[in-house]
Amino acid sequence: MAKVLYKPLGLAASILGGVLASALFARLWKLVAQEDEAPSATDADHTWKEVLIAAALQGAVFGFVKALVERSGAAGVRKATGTWPA
């Protein structure tokens, strides 16, 4: 039962988590780099160092938010059903 309940909840949470992670990364990048947008890998106006730092920070933020959202969803399902949705 917990798995059935968790599937649609997990999908919705993943979408919201992606939006949250994008917004969080954008704010962090503005704070850290004093730029409105992070450089893309093909941006010729930025150095390798800048591009790789932006990519590493973005990956860390998305990984953190993904773990936070998934763990929170699973904990919520366990609280509601008494079973961990593994």
HTML snippet that shows the backbone in 3Dmol.js (N, CA, C, O; Angstrom):
<script src="https://3Dmol.org/build/3Dmol-min.js"></script>
<div id="view" style="width:600px;height:400px;position:relative"></div>
<script>
const pdb = `
ATOM      1  N   MET A   1       0.819  -1.195   0.000  1.00  0.00           N
ATOM      2  CA  MET A   1       0.000   0.000   0.000  1.00  0.00           C
ATOM      3  C   MET A   1       0.863   1.259   0.000  1.00  0.00           C
ATOM      4  O   MET A   1       0.545   2.230  -0.687  1.00  0.00           O
ATOM      5  N   ALA A   2       1.946   1.245   0.763  1.00  0.00           N
ATOM      6  CA  ALA A   2       2.801   2.422   0.869  1.00  0.00           C
ATOM      7  C   ALA A   2       3.430   2.769  -0.483  1.00  0.00           C
ATOM      8  O   ALA A   2       3.546   3.943  -0.835  1.00  0.00           O
ATOM      9  N   LYS A   3       3.837   1.738  -1.243  1.00  0.00           N
ATOM     10  CA  LYS A   3       4.436   1.989  -2.555  1.00  0.00           C
ATOM     11  C   LYS A   3       3.437   2.634  -3.506  1.00  0.00           C
ATOM     12  O   LYS A   3       3.791   3.550  -4.249  1.00  0.00           O
ATOM     13  N   VAL A   4       2.202   2.167  -3.490  1.00  0.00           N
ATOM     14  CA  VAL A   4       1.157   2.699  -4.360  1.00  0.00           C
ATOM     15  C   VAL A   4       0.893   4.168  -4.033  1.00  0.00           C
ATOM     16  O   VAL A   4       0.726   4.995  -4.929  1.00  0.00           O
ATOM     17  N   LEU A   5       0.858   4.474  -2.754  1.00  0.00           N
ATOM     18  CA  LEU A   5       0.634   5.851  -2.315  1.00  0.00           C
ATOM     19  C   LEU A   5       1.830   6.736  -2.658  1.00  0.00           C
ATOM     20  O   LEU A   5       1.666   7.908  -2.994  1.00  0.00           O
ATOM     21  N   TYR A   6       3.016   6.177  -2.572  1.00  0.00           N
ATOM     22  CA  TYR A   6       4.243   6.957  -2.763  1.00  0.00           C
ATOM     23  C   TYR A   6       4.509   7.328  -4.217  1.00  0.00           C
ATOM     24  O   TYR A   6       5.085   8.385  -4.478  1.00  0.00           O
ATOM     25  N   LYS A   7       4.107   6.491  -5.169  1.00  0.00           N
ATOM     26  CA  LYS A   7       4.413   6.737  -6.587  1.00  0.00           C
ATOM     27  C   LYS A   7       3.901   8.097  -7.078  1.00  0.00           C
ATOM     28  O   LYS A   7       4.711   8.897  -7.547  1.00  0.00           O
ATOM     29  N   PRO A   8       2.602   8.399  -6.995  1.00  0.00           N
ATOM     30  CA  PRO A   8       2.147   9.710  -7.478  1.00  0.00           C
ATOM     31  C   PRO A   8       2.660  10.862  -6.613  1.00  0.00           C
ATOM     32  O   PRO A   8       2.940  11.949  -7.119  1.00  0.00           O
ATOM     33  N   LEU A   9       2.779  10.620  -5.323  1.00  0.00           N
ATOM     34  CA  LEU A   9       3.320  11.635  -4.429  1.00  0.00           C
ATOM     35  C   LEU A   9       4.774  11.932  -4.786  1.00  0.00           C
ATOM     36  O   LEU A   9       5.190  13.090  -4.816  1.00  0.00           O
ATOM     37  N   GLY A  10       5.530  10.890  -5.052  1.00  0.00           N
ATOM     38  CA  GLY A  10       6.937  11.040  -5.419  1.00  0.00           C
ATOM     39  C   GLY A  10       7.119  11.771  -6.737  1.00  0.00           C
ATOM     40  O   GLY A  10       8.041  12.573  -6.883  1.00  0.00           O
ATOM     41  N   LEU A  11       6.253  11.500  -7.688  1.00  0.00           N
ATOM     42  CA  LEU A  11       6.329  12.179  -8.987  1.00  0.00           C
ATOM     43  C   LEU A  11       6.058  13.670  -8.840  1.00  0.00           C
ATOM     44  O   LEU A  11       6.798  14.495  -9.374  1.00  0.00           O
ATOM     45  N   ALA A  12       5.015  14.008  -8.128  1.00  0.00           N
ATOM     46  CA  ALA A  12       4.686  15.419  -7.903  1.00  0.00           C
ATOM     47  C   ALA A  12       5.790  16.112  -7.122  1.00  0.00           C
ATOM     48  O   ALA A  12       6.158  17.244  -7.435  1.00  0.00           O
ATOM     49  N   ALA A  13       6.314  15.448  -6.119  1.00  0.00           N
ATOM     50  CA  ALA A  13       7.388  16.020  -5.311  1.00  0.00           C
ATOM     51  C   ALA A  13       8.651  16.222  -6.141  1.00  0.00           C
ATOM     52  O   ALA A  13       9.365  17.205  -5.944  1.00  0.00           O
ATOM     53  N   SER A  14       8.935  15.317  -7.057  1.00  0.00           N
ATOM     54  CA  SER A  14      10.109  15.452  -7.921  1.00  0.00           C
ATOM     55  C   SER A  14      10.009  16.677  -8.819  1.00  0.00           C
ATOM     56  O   SER A  14      10.989  17.396  -9.013  1.00  0.00           O
ATOM     57  N   ILE A  15       8.836  16.907  -9.358  1.00  0.00           N
ATOM     58  CA  ILE A  15       8.633  18.081 -10.214  1.00  0.00           C
ATOM     59  C   ILE A  15       8.813  19.357  -9.399  1.00  0.00           C
ATOM     60  O   ILE A  15       9.525  20.271  -9.816  1.00  0.00           O
ATOM     61  N   LEU A  16       8.171  19.414  -8.246  1.00  0.00           N
ATOM     62  CA  LEU A  16       8.312  20.589  -7.382  1.00  0.00           C
ATOM     63  C   LEU A  16       9.758  20.745  -6.902  1.00  0.00           C
ATOM     64  O   LEU A  16      10.259  21.863  -6.780  1.00  0.00           O
ATOM     65  N   GLY A  17      10.415  19.634  -6.634  1.00  0.00           N
ATOM     66  CA  GLY A  17      11.817  19.671  -6.216  1.00  0.00           C
ATOM     67  C   GLY A  17      12.715  20.242  -7.294  1.00  0.00           C
ATOM     68  O   GLY A  17      13.646  20.988  -6.992  1.00  0.00           O
ATOM     69  N   GLY A  18      12.448  19.904  -8.551  1.00  0.00           N
ATOM     70  CA  GLY A  18      13.234  20.454  -9.657  1.00  0.00           C
ATOM     71  C   GLY A  18      13.071  21.957  -9.770  1.00  0.00           C
ATOM     72  O   GLY A  18      14.035  22.679 -10.023  1.00  0.00           O
ATOM     73  N   VAL A  19      11.849  22.424  -9.583  1.00  0.00           N
ATOM     74  CA  VAL A  19      11.582  23.869  -9.618  1.00  0.00           C
ATOM     75  C   VAL A  19      12.294  24.553  -8.448  1.00  0.00           C
ATOM     76  O   VAL A  19      12.920  25.599  -8.620  1.00  0.00           O
ATOM     77  N   LEU A  20      12.193  23.958  -7.269  1.00  0.00           N
ATOM     78  CA  LEU A  20      12.844  24.500  -6.082  1.00  0.00           C
ATOM     79  C   LEU A  20      14.365  24.529  -6.254  1.00  0.00           C
ATOM     80  O   LEU A  20      15.009  25.523  -5.918  1.00  0.00           O
ATOM     81  N   ALA A  21      14.934  23.449  -6.773  1.00  0.00           N
ATOM     82  CA  ALA A  21      16.377  23.376  -6.963  1.00  0.00           C
ATOM     83  C   ALA A  21      16.852  24.418  -7.971  1.00  0.00           C
ATOM     84  O   ALA A  21      17.900  25.033  -7.777  1.00  0.00           O
ATOM     85  N   SER A  22      16.099  24.620  -9.034  1.00  0.00           N
ATOM     86  CA  SER A  22      16.465  25.640 -10.023  1.00  0.00           C
ATOM     87  C   SER A  22      16.473  27.034  -9.405  1.00  0.00           C
ATOM     88  O   SER A  22      17.397  27.815  -9.632  1.00  0.00           O
ATOM     89  N   ALA A  23      15.451  27.337  -8.630  1.00  0.00           N
ATOM     90  CA  ALA A  23      15.364  28.651  -7.988  1.00  0.00           C
ATOM     91  C   ALA A  23      16.484  28.830  -6.961  1.00  0.00           C
ATOM     92  O   ALA A  23      17.095  29.896  -6.882  1.00  0.00           O
ATOM     93  N   LEU A  24      16.746  27.792  -6.184  1.00  0.00           N
ATOM     94  CA  LEU A  24      17.805  27.856  -5.179  1.00  0.00           C
ATOM     95  C   LEU A  24      19.165  28.042  -5.833  1.00  0.00           C
ATOM     96  O   LEU A  24      19.966  28.857  -5.375  1.00  0.00           O
ATOM     97  N   PHE A  25      19.435  27.296  -6.899  1.00  0.00           N
ATOM     98  CA  PHE A  25      20.712  27.433  -7.587  1.00  0.00           C
ATOM     99  C   PHE A  25      20.869  28.832  -8.182  1.00  0.00           C
ATOM    100  O   PHE A  25      21.946  29.421  -8.096  1.00  0.00           O
ATOM    101  N   ALA A  26      19.814  29.365  -8.780  1.00  0.00           N
ATOM    102  CA  ALA A  26      19.888  30.704  -9.363  1.00  0.00           C
ATOM    103  C   ALA A  26      20.238  31.742  -8.298  1.00  0.00           C
ATOM    104  O   ALA A  26      21.066  32.622  -8.535  1.00  0.00           O
ATOM    105  N   ARG A  27      19.614  31.642  -7.137  1.00  0.00           N
ATOM    106  CA  ARG A  27      19.912  32.583  -6.043  1.00  0.00           C
ATOM    107  C   ARG A  27      21.338  32.412  -5.542  1.00  0.00           C
ATOM    108  O   ARG A  27      22.049  33.390  -5.311  1.00  0.00           O
ATOM    109  N   LEU A  28      21.750  31.151  -5.374  1.00  0.00           N
ATOM    110  CA  LEU A  28      23.114  30.890  -4.906  1.00  0.00           C
ATOM    111  C   LEU A  28      24.147  31.429  -5.889  1.00  0.00           C
ATOM    112  O   LEU A  28      25.147  32.022  -5.484  1.00  0.00           O
ATOM    113  N   TRP A  29      23.902  31.221  -7.175  1.00  0.00           N
ATOM    114  CA  TRP A  29      24.850  31.677  -8.174  1.00  0.00           C
ATOM    115  C   TRP A  29      24.960  33.205  -8.166  1.00  0.00           C
ATOM    116  O   TRP A  29      26.058  33.750  -8.275  1.00  0.00           O
ATOM    117  N   LYS A  30      23.830  33.888  -8.039  1.00  0.00           N
ATOM    118  CA  LYS A  30      23.862  35.358  -7.957  1.00  0.00           C
ATOM    119  C   LYS A  30      24.666  35.808  -6.743  1.00  0.00           C
ATOM    120  O   LYS A  30      25.429  36.771  -6.820  1.00  0.00           O
ATOM    121  N   LEU A  31      24.495  35.119  -5.638  1.00  0.00           N
ATOM    122  CA  LEU A  31      25.193  35.467  -4.411  1.00  0.00           C
ATOM    123  C   LEU A  31      26.695  35.201  -4.533  1.00  0.00           C
ATOM    124  O   LEU A  31      27.507  36.035  -4.133  1.00  0.00           O
ATOM    125  N   VAL A  32      27.057  34.061  -5.076  1.00  0.00           N
ATOM    126  CA  VAL A  32      28.453  33.651  -5.156  1.00  0.00           C
ATOM    127  C   VAL A  32      29.212  34.379  -6.268  1.00  0.00           C
ATOM    128  O   VAL A  32      30.318  34.873  -6.046  1.00  0.00           O
ATOM    129  N   ALA A  33      28.631  34.442  -7.440  1.00  0.00           N
ATOM    130  CA  ALA A  33      29.351  34.957  -8.609  1.00  0.00           C
ATOM    131  C   ALA A  33      28.998  36.395  -8.977  1.00  0.00           C
ATOM    132  O   ALA A  33      29.649  36.994  -9.833  1.00  0.00           O
ATOM    133  N   GLN A  34      27.983  36.947  -8.341  1.00  0.00           N
ATOM    134  CA  GLN A  34      27.542  38.307  -8.668  1.00  0.00           C
ATOM    135  C   GLN A  34      27.134  38.434 -10.138  1.00  0.00           C
ATOM    136  O   GLN A  34      27.319  39.483 -10.756  1.00  0.00           O
ATOM    137  N   GLU A  35      26.581  37.358 -10.683  1.00  0.00           N
ATOM    138  CA  GLU A  35      26.097  37.325 -12.068  1.00  0.00           C
ATOM    139  C   GLU A  35      24.655  36.836 -12.053  1.00  0.00           C
ATOM    140  O   GLU A  35      24.256  36.081 -11.168  1.00  0.00           O
ATOM    141  N   ASP A  36      23.875  37.275 -13.046  1.00  0.00           N
ATOM    142  CA  ASP A  36      22.474  36.881 -13.102  1.00  0.00           C
ATOM    143  C   ASP A  36      22.279  35.425 -13.496  1.00  0.00           C
ATOM    144  O   ASP A  36      21.364  34.768 -13.000  1.00  0.00           O
ATOM    145  N   GLU A  37      23.129  34.912 -14.381  1.00  0.00           N
ATOM    146  CA  GLU A  37      22.985  33.527 -14.843  1.00  0.00           C
ATOM    147  C   GLU A  37      24.313  32.798 -14.784  1.00  0.00           C
ATOM    148  O   GLU A  37      25.374  33.382 -15.007  1.00  0.00           O
ATOM    149  N   ALA A  38      24.236  31.528 -14.483  1.00  0.00           N
ATOM    150  CA  ALA A  38      25.430  30.690 -14.480  1.00  0.00           C
ATOM    151  C   ALA A  38      25.854  30.418 -15.915  1.00  0.00           C
ATOM    152  O   ALA A  38      25.011  30.345 -16.809  1.00  0.00           O
ATOM    153  N   PRO A  39      27.147  30.268 -16.140  1.00  0.00           N
ATOM    154  CA  PRO A  39      27.599  29.986 -17.501  1.00  0.00           C
ATOM    155  C   PRO A  39      27.246  28.567 -17.931  1.00  0.00           C
ATOM    156  O   PRO A  39      27.255  27.637 -17.124  1.00  0.00           O
ATOM    157  N   SER A  40      26.939  28.420 -19.202  1.00  0.00           N
ATOM    158  CA  SER A  40      26.717  27.073 -19.734  1.00  0.00           C
ATOM    159  C   SER A  40      28.062  26.521 -20.193  1.00  0.00           C
ATOM    160  O   SER A  40      29.043  27.258 -20.294  1.00  0.00           O
ATOM    161  N   ALA A  41      28.099  25.254 -20.463  1.00  0.00           N
ATOM    162  CA  ALA A  41      29.353  24.603 -20.867  1.00  0.00           C
ATOM    163  C   ALA A  41      29.889  25.154 -22.179  1.00  0.00           C
ATOM    164  O   ALA A  41      31.093  25.084 -22.427  1.00  0.00           O
ATOM    165  N   THR A  42      29.028  25.695 -23.018  1.00  0.00           N
ATOM    166  CA  THR A  42      29.469  26.201 -24.320  1.00  0.00           C
ATOM    167  C   THR A  42      29.622  27.718 -24.346  1.00  0.00           C
ATOM    168  O   THR A  42      29.775  28.307 -25.416  1.00  0.00           O
ATOM    169  N   ASP A  43      29.583  28.346 -23.189  1.00  0.00           N
ATOM    170  CA  ASP A  43      29.722  29.800 -23.099  1.00  0.00           C
ATOM    171  C   ASP A  43      31.186  30.193 -23.270  1.00  0.00           C
ATOM    172  O   ASP A  43      32.018  29.888 -22.416  1.00  0.00           O
ATOM    173  N   ALA A  44      31.496  30.860 -24.359  1.00  0.00           N
ATOM    174  CA  ALA A  44      32.878  31.232 -24.670  1.00  0.00           C
ATOM    175  C   ALA A  44      33.382  32.389 -23.813  1.00  0.00           C
ATOM    176  O   ALA A  44      34.587  32.631 -23.762  1.00  0.00           O
ATOM    177  N   ASP A  45      32.498  33.096 -23.151  1.00  0.00           N
ATOM    178  CA  ASP A  45      32.891  34.258 -22.362  1.00  0.00           C
ATOM    179  C   ASP A  45      33.339  33.910 -20.942  1.00  0.00           C
ATOM    180  O   ASP A  45      33.745  34.793 -20.188  1.00  0.00           O
ATOM    181  N   HIS A  46      33.268  32.642 -20.578  1.00  0.00           N
ATOM    182  CA  HIS A  46      33.671  32.213 -19.240  1.00  0.00           C
ATOM    183  C   HIS A  46      34.793  31.190 -19.330  1.00  0.00           C
ATOM    184  O   HIS A  46      34.923  30.478 -20.326  1.00  0.00           O
ATOM    185  N   THR A  47      35.597  31.128 -18.285  1.00  0.00           N
ATOM    186  CA  THR A  47      36.724  30.201 -18.249  1.00  0.00           C
ATOM    187  C   THR A  47      36.246  28.785 -17.898  1.00  0.00           C
ATOM    188  O   THR A  47      35.115  28.578 -17.460  1.00  0.00           O
ATOM    189  N   TRP A  48      37.144  27.829 -18.106  1.00  0.00           N
ATOM    190  CA  TRP A  48      36.859  26.446 -17.717  1.00  0.00           C
ATOM    191  C   TRP A  48      36.532  26.390 -16.233  1.00  0.00           C
ATOM    192  O   TRP A  48      35.592  25.714 -15.814  1.00  0.00           O
ATOM    193  N   LYS A  49      37.321  27.108 -15.450  1.00  0.00           N
ATOM    194  CA  LYS A  49      37.128  27.101 -14.003  1.00  0.00           C
ATOM    195  C   LYS A  49      35.725  27.580 -13.633  1.00  0.00           C
ATOM    196  O   LYS A  49      35.054  26.945 -12.819  1.00  0.00           O
ATOM    197  N   GLU A  50      35.281  28.668 -14.208  1.00  0.00           N
ATOM    198  CA  GLU A  50      33.948  29.201 -13.919  1.00  0.00           C
ATOM    199  C   GLU A  50      32.847  28.221 -14.315  1.00  0.00           C
ATOM    200  O   GLU A  50      31.893  28.012 -13.566  1.00  0.00           O
ATOM    201  N   VAL A  51      32.985  27.630 -15.484  1.00  0.00           N
ATOM    202  CA  VAL A  51      31.978  26.688 -15.977  1.00  0.00           C
ATOM    203  C   VAL A  51      31.916  25.449 -15.090  1.00  0.00           C
ATOM    204  O   VAL A  51      30.830  24.971 -14.761  1.00  0.00           O
ATOM    205  N   LEU A  52      33.080  24.928 -14.702  1.00  0.00           N
ATOM    206  CA  LEU A  52      33.106  23.721 -13.877  1.00  0.00           C
ATOM    207  C   LEU A  52      32.623  23.983 -12.452  1.00  0.00           C
ATOM    208  O   LEU A  52      31.966  23.130 -11.856  1.00  0.00           O
ATOM    209  N   ILE A  53      32.942  25.146 -11.907  1.00  0.00           N
ATOM    210  CA  ILE A  53      32.442  25.496 -10.576  1.00  0.00           C
ATOM    211  C   ILE A  53      30.918  25.623 -10.616  1.00  0.00           C
ATOM    212  O   ILE A  53      30.228  25.139  -9.719  1.00  0.00           O
ATOM    213  N   ALA A  54      30.403  26.268 -11.646  1.00  0.00           N
ATOM    214  CA  ALA A  54      28.945  26.405 -11.786  1.00  0.00           C
ATOM    215  C   ALA A  54      28.286  25.030 -11.894  1.00  0.00           C
ATOM    216  O   ALA A  54      27.259  24.785 -11.262  1.00  0.00           O
ATOM    217  N   ALA A  55      28.866  24.140 -12.684  1.00  0.00           N
ATOM    218  CA  ALA A  55      28.297  22.801 -12.857  1.00  0.00           C
ATOM    219  C   ALA A  55      28.343  22.009 -11.548  1.00  0.00           C
ATOM    220  O   ALA A  55      27.387  21.310 -11.211  1.00  0.00           O
ATOM    221  N   ALA A  56      29.447  22.117 -10.814  1.00  0.00           N
ATOM    222  CA  ALA A  56      29.565  21.392  -9.543  1.00  0.00           C
ATOM    223  C   ALA A  56      28.567  21.919  -8.518  1.00  0.00           C
ATOM    224  O   ALA A  56      27.940  21.138  -7.802  1.00  0.00           O
ATOM    225  N   LEU A  57      28.419  23.231  -8.444  1.00  0.00           N
ATOM    226  CA  LEU A  57      27.463  23.816  -7.515  1.00  0.00           C
ATOM    227  C   LEU A  57      26.030  23.422  -7.884  1.00  0.00           C
ATOM    228  O   LEU A  57      25.219  23.101  -7.015  1.00  0.00           O
ATOM    229  N   GLN A  58      25.736  23.452  -9.176  1.00  0.00           N
ATOM    230  CA  GLN A  58      24.399  23.070  -9.627  1.00  0.00           C
ATOM    231  C   GLN A  58      24.117  21.605  -9.296  1.00  0.00           C
ATOM    232  O   GLN A  58      23.023  21.277  -8.838  1.00  0.00           O
ATOM    233  N   GLY A  59      25.075  20.735  -9.520  1.00  0.00           N
ATOM    234  CA  GLY A  59      24.898  19.323  -9.194  1.00  0.00           C
ATOM    235  C   GLY A  59      24.702  19.095  -7.708  1.00  0.00           C
ATOM    236  O   GLY A  59      23.877  18.274  -7.306  1.00  0.00           O
ATOM    237  N   ALA A  60      25.452  19.813  -6.891  1.00  0.00           N
ATOM    238  CA  ALA A  60      25.317  19.681  -5.443  1.00  0.00           C
ATOM    239  C   ALA A  60      23.938  20.150  -4.973  1.00  0.00           C
ATOM    240  O   ALA A  60      23.309  19.500  -4.138  1.00  0.00           O
ATOM    241  N   VAL A  61      23.476  21.269  -5.507  1.00  0.00           N
ATOM    242  CA  VAL A  61      22.168  21.792  -5.126  1.00  0.00           C
ATOM    243  C   VAL A  61      21.059  20.825  -5.547  1.00  0.00           C
ATOM    244  O   VAL A  61      20.162  20.521  -4.761  1.00  0.00           O
ATOM    245  N   PHE A  62      21.128  20.347  -6.787  1.00  0.00           N
ATOM    246  CA  PHE A  62      20.087  19.426  -7.265  1.00  0.00           C
ATOM    247  C   PHE A  62      20.116  18.109  -6.489  1.00  0.00           C
ATOM    248  O   PHE A  62      19.061  17.563  -6.168  1.00  0.00           O
ATOM    249  N   GLY A  63      21.296  17.599  -6.188  1.00  0.00           N
ATOM    250  CA  GLY A  63      21.409  16.369  -5.408  1.00  0.00           C
ATOM    251  C   GLY A  63      20.858  16.540  -3.998  1.00  0.00           C
ATOM    252  O   GLY A  63      20.168  15.662  -3.480  1.00  0.00           O
ATOM    253  N   PHE A  64      21.169  17.676  -3.384  1.00  0.00           N
ATOM    254  CA  PHE A  64      20.676  17.965  -2.039  1.00  0.00           C
ATOM    255  C   PHE A  64      19.154  18.051  -2.024  1.00  0.00           C
ATOM    256  O   PHE A  64      18.501  17.436  -1.180  1.00  0.00           O
ATOM    257  N   VAL A  65      18.595  18.812  -2.953  1.00  0.00           N
ATOM    258  CA  VAL A  65      17.141  18.984  -3.000  1.00  0.00           C
ATOM    259  C   VAL A  65      16.452  17.658  -3.319  1.00  0.00           C
ATOM    260  O   VAL A  65      15.405  17.354  -2.747  1.00  0.00           O
ATOM    261  N   LYS A  66      17.026  16.870  -4.222  1.00  0.00           N
ATOM    262  CA  LYS A  66      16.441  15.571  -4.566  1.00  0.00           C
ATOM    263  C   LYS A  66      16.377  14.670  -3.338  1.00  0.00           C
ATOM    264  O   LYS A  66      15.345  14.054  -3.070  1.00  0.00           O
ATOM    265  N   ALA A  67      17.474  14.593  -2.595  1.00  0.00           N
ATOM    266  CA  ALA A  67      17.495  13.763  -1.388  1.00  0.00           C
ATOM    267  C   ALA A  67      16.511  14.288  -0.343  1.00  0.00           C
ATOM    268  O   ALA A  67      15.824  13.506   0.315  1.00  0.00           O
ATOM    269  N   LEU A  68      16.444  15.598  -0.194  1.00  0.00           N
ATOM    270  CA  LEU A  68      15.523  16.201   0.767  1.00  0.00           C
ATOM    271  C   LEU A  68      14.070  15.885   0.425  1.00  0.00           C
ATOM    272  O   LEU A  68      13.287  15.510   1.297  1.00  0.00           O
ATOM    273  N   VAL A  69      13.717  16.040  -0.850  1.00  0.00           N
ATOM    274  CA  VAL A  69      12.339  15.807  -1.287  1.00  0.00           C
ATOM    275  C   VAL A  69      11.974  14.330  -1.181  1.00  0.00           C
ATOM    276  O   VAL A  69      10.901  13.994  -0.680  1.00  0.00           O
ATOM    277  N   GLU A  70      12.848  13.450  -1.643  1.00  0.00           N
ATOM    278  CA  GLU A  70      12.544  12.018  -1.599  1.00  0.00           C
ATOM    279  C   GLU A  70      12.453  11.501  -0.167  1.00  0.00           C
ATOM    280  O   GLU A  70      11.560  10.721   0.164  1.00  0.00           O
ATOM    281  N   ARG A  71      13.376  11.938   0.671  1.00  0.00           N
ATOM    282  CA  ARG A  71      13.369  11.486   2.063  1.00  0.00           C
ATOM    283  C   ARG A  71      12.131  12.003   2.792  1.00  0.00           C
ATOM    284  O   ARG A  71      11.502  11.270   3.555  1.00  0.00           O
ATOM    285  N   SER A  72      11.787  13.261   2.555  1.00  0.00           N
ATOM    286  CA  SER A  72      10.599  13.841   3.184  1.00  0.00           C
ATOM    287  C   SER A  72       9.328  13.128   2.731  1.00  0.00           C
ATOM    288  O   SER A  72       8.433  12.871   3.536  1.00  0.00           O
ATOM    289  N   GLY A  73       9.251  12.811   1.446  1.00  0.00           N
ATOM    290  CA  GLY A  73       8.084  12.092   0.930  1.00  0.00           C
ATOM    291  C   GLY A  73       7.956  10.708   1.527  1.00  0.00           C
ATOM    292  O   GLY A  73       6.862  10.283   1.899  1.00  0.00           O
ATOM    293  N   ALA A  74       9.065  10.010   1.618  1.00  0.00           N
ATOM    294  CA  ALA A  74       9.037   8.671   2.196  1.00  0.00           C
ATOM    295  C   ALA A  74       8.659   8.723   3.676  1.00  0.00           C
ATOM    296  O   ALA A  74       7.902   7.880   4.159  1.00  0.00           O
ATOM    297  N   ALA A  75       9.184   9.706   4.386  1.00  0.00           N
ATOM    298  CA  ALA A  75       8.852   9.849   5.805  1.00  0.00           C
ATOM    299  C   ALA A  75       7.370  10.192   5.978  1.00  0.00           C
ATOM    300  O   ALA A  75       6.718   9.717   6.907  1.00  0.00           O
ATOM    301  N   GLY A  76       6.853  11.015   5.079  1.00  0.00           N
ATOM    302  CA  GLY A  76       5.426  11.348   5.134  1.00  0.00           C
ATOM    303  C   GLY A  76       4.541  10.147   4.878  1.00  0.00           C
ATOM    304  O   GLY A  76       3.514   9.977   5.535  1.00  0.00           O
ATOM    305  N   VAL A  77       4.931   9.317   3.933  1.00  0.00           N
ATOM    306  CA  VAL A  77       4.161   8.098   3.652  1.00  0.00           C
ATOM    307  C   VAL A  77       4.228   7.155   4.846  1.00  0.00           C
ATOM    308  O   VAL A  77       3.227   6.537   5.210  1.00  0.00           O
ATOM    309  N   ARG A  78       5.400   7.044   5.452  1.00  0.00           N
ATOM    310  CA  ARG A  78       5.506   6.168   6.634  1.00  0.00           C
ATOM    311  C   ARG A  78       4.626   6.685   7.773  1.00  0.00           C
ATOM    312  O   ARG A  78       3.986   5.904   8.477  1.00  0.00           O
ATOM    313  N   LYS A  79       4.600   8.000   7.944  1.00  0.00           N
ATOM    314  CA  LYS A  79       3.759   8.573   8.998  1.00  0.00           C
ATOM    315  C   LYS A  79       2.279   8.310   8.725  1.00  0.00           C
ATOM    316  O   LYS A  79       1.505   8.049   9.646  1.00  0.00           O
ATOM    317  N   ALA A  80       1.895   8.381   7.449  1.00  0.00           N
ATOM    318  CA  ALA A  80       0.487   8.180   7.083  1.00  0.00           C
ATOM    319  C   ALA A  80       0.063   6.716   7.086  1.00  0.00           C
ATOM    320  O   ALA A  80      -1.071   6.393   7.440  1.00  0.00           O
ATOM    321  N   THR A  81       0.990   5.818   6.685  1.00  0.00           N
ATOM    322  CA  THR A  81       0.627   4.405   6.527  1.00  0.00           C
ATOM    323  C   THR A  81       1.260   3.471   7.542  1.00  0.00           C
ATOM    324  O   THR A  81       0.781   2.355   7.747  1.00  0.00           O
ATOM    325  N   GLY A  82       2.337   3.921   8.181  1.00  0.00           N
ATOM    326  CA  GLY A  82       3.057   3.058   9.105  1.00  0.00           C
ATOM    327  C   GLY A  82       4.084   2.177   8.431  1.00  0.00           C
ATOM    328  O   GLY A  82       4.738   1.372   9.095  1.00  0.00           O
ATOM    329  N   THR A  83       4.242   2.313   7.109  1.00  0.00           N
ATOM    330  CA  THR A  83       5.175   1.498   6.332  1.00  0.00           C
ATOM    331  C   THR A  83       6.088   2.386   5.500  1.00  0.00           C
ATOM    332  O   THR A  83       5.639   3.346   4.873  1.00  0.00           O
ATOM    333  N   TRP A  84       7.381   2.052   5.504  1.00  0.00           N
ATOM    334  CA  TRP A  84       8.348   2.785   4.670  1.00  0.00           C
ATOM    335  C   TRP A  84       8.195   2.329   3.227  1.00  0.00           C
ATOM    336  O   TRP A  84       8.177   1.125   2.974  1.00  0.00           O
ATOM    337  N   PRO A  85       8.084   3.246   2.271  1.00  0.00           N
ATOM    338  CA  PRO A  85       7.808   2.871   0.877  1.00  0.00           C
ATOM    339  C   PRO A  85       9.051   2.455   0.103  1.00  0.00           C
ATOM    340  O   PRO A  85       9.359   3.068  -0.919  1.00  0.00           O
ATOM    341  N   ALA A  86       9.754   1.465   0.541  1.00  0.00           N
ATOM    342  CA  ALA A  86      10.983   1.031  -0.112  1.00  0.00           C
ATOM    343  C   ALA A  86      10.732   0.179  -1.331  1.00  0.00           C
ATOM    344  O   ALA A  86      11.679  -0.259  -1.984  1.00  0.00           O
TER     345      ALA A  86
END
`;
const viewer = $3Dmol.createViewer("view");
viewer.addModel(pdb, "pdb");
viewer.setStyle({}, {cartoon: {color: "spectrum"}});
viewer.zoomTo();
viewer.render();
</script>
